[in-house]
Amino acid sequence: MDSRKKSKLRIACLQLNAGENPAANLLSVSRLLKKVKAHSLDLVALPENFLSRCSASELPNLAYPWHARALAYFSSWASQHKTSILLGSLIEPASKKGKYFNTSYLISAQGKTMAKYRKIHLFDSNVGGAKTRESRHILSGHQVVIGKVRDVIVGLTVCYDLRFPELFRKLTLKGAKIIFVPSNFTWKTGKAHWEILLRARAIENQVFIVAPAQYGCHPSSGIRSYGNSLVIDPWGKVLAQGSQDKDELLTLDLDIQYLMKIRKALPCLEHRKLA
């Protein structure tokens, strides 16, 4: 393998419209994964809440037993296909009764949990009459988390974290060259801010941004998700974009050598004056 090939990571970014049935959603993900030659990939990234966009009453079912089932299933898949996989988020049981974490997992190509990130910033909003209060049932995480895919350091975030640039800067200073933003952005906020924020985070940190997203209407609330999964390069260029209304797999190469050239030509991270 030549040095140029070594500098590239081949990834697939998955977009879907998850309903309330975890088994049906798992089947949808499995069908999409069968469309790619998994052995040629370094990583597959799934969106936030890919296993279910359910009502609050169904959260216990997602935490017990589906949290463990999903981890076991995708760990086996990763090991079998020798491909890392980012589980955008699962509902993780918390010790506090009636509370959970919205947790992203990075599974290695050997089927081991490489990194685990609990969503820090929770989506409590009332935009255009669409009221959401994630903190009612979800607890905030507190750790800034990185992992590795091959020898490349990657950073983990989830959805609403996108609006908090300090998290992305901390991940970058920890060495991240790729930052994942698995999401379930609403239509209204997505149309106004989704691409702008993703490109801004990529440019200001000189990183690749990989943002697999949900589309379609939330089954219980009726709130529409924006779709438009995106992969952005460190110069802010859109490398790949999903649609607003269909399941998709975006497959492409991320050239780490190109990232290093940008950082060398425009060394913004070295020029910082404020902590």
Secondary structure, DSSP 8 states (H G I E B T S, - for coil): --HHHHTEEEEEEEEB---S-HHHHHHHHHHHHTTS-GGG-SEEE--TTTT----GGGHHHIIIIIHHHHHHHHHHHHHHHT-EEEEEEEEEE-SSTT-EEEEEEEE-TTS-EEEEEE--S--EEEETTEEEEGGGTEE------EEEETTEEEEE--GGGGG-HHHHHHHHHTT-SEEE--B--BHHHIIIIIHHHHHHHHHHHT-EEEE-BBEEE-TTT--EEE---EEE-TTS-EEEE--SSS-EEEEEEEEHHHHHHHHHHS-GGGG----
